[in-house]
Amino acid sequence: MVENIVKSRVKKSRVTRPVSAAEMVENCLGCKWTVHVLGQIRKGVRRPGELARSANGLTTKVLNERLHKLMRFGVLERKSYPEIPPRVEYALTPLGRRFIKLLDEIDKLQREITAAHNNKEDAVPES
């Protein structure tokens, strides 16, 4: 009886086409919270409660949506511990560590753009 209840609650997996890298980047970066969540996990913040408290305005609902989307893309993995109270932690997968490198390159590009803009403003003679 219990097995039937458990089985009925498990979502059946669907066979889908592999996602393209461009689609993954677009979907993951389409939400302002995804970069924040990935940055926090990279720094060692792994528990949902800590992640939710890490930014003002980040709701539990949005956090859970981001975490599940990142898991679907294979960027994060979830580990549940059989404890009372239950404990869940998230970590980057090998793909997630590669994905973070893309974010590092975006940060580097932003620093270069900001520096070029600041240098341009400094070069303008005052009237």
Secondary structure as the mmCIF struct_conf table of DSSP 4:
data_model
#
loop_
_struct_conf.conf_type_id
_struct_conf.id
_struct_conf.beg_label_comp_id
_struct_conf.beg_label_asym_id
_struct_conf.beg_label_seq_id
_struct_conf.end_label_comp_id
_struct_conf.end_label_asym_id
_struct_conf.end_label_seq_id
HELX_RH_AL_P HELX_RH_AL_P1 VAL A 2 ARG A 9
BEND BEND1 VAL A 10 VAL A 10
HELX_LH_PP_P HELX_LH_PP_P1 LYS A 11 SER A 13
HELX_LH_PP_P HELX_LH_PP_P2 ARG A 17 SER A 20
HELX_RH_AL_P HELX_RH_AL_P2 ALA A 21 LEU A 29
TURN_TY1_P TURN_TY1_P1 GLY A 30 GLY A 30
BEND BEND2 CYS A 31 CYS A 31
HELX_RH_AL_P HELX_RH_AL_P3 LYS A 32 LYS A 43
TURN_TY1_P TURN_TY1_P2 GLY A 44 GLY A 44
BEND BEND3 ARG A 47 ARG A 47
HELX_RH_AL_P HELX_RH_AL_P4 PRO A 48 ARG A 53
TURN_TY1_P TURN_TY1_P3 SER A 54 SER A 54
BEND BEND4 ALA A 55 ALA A 55
TURN_TY1_P TURN_TY1_P4 ASN A 56 GLY A 57
HELX_RH_AL_P HELX_RH_AL_P5 THR A 60 ARG A 72
TURN_TY1_P TURN_TY1_P5 PHE A 73 GLY A 74
BEND BEND5 VAL A 75 VAL A 75
STRN STRN1 LEU A 76 TYR A 81
BEND BEND6 ILE A 84 PRO A 85
STRN STRN2 ARG A 87 LEU A 92
HELX_RH_AL_P HELX_RH_AL_P6 PRO A 94 ALA A 123
BEND BEND7 VAL A 124 VAL A 124
HELX_LH_PP_P HELX_LH_PP_P3 PRO A 125 GLU A 126
#
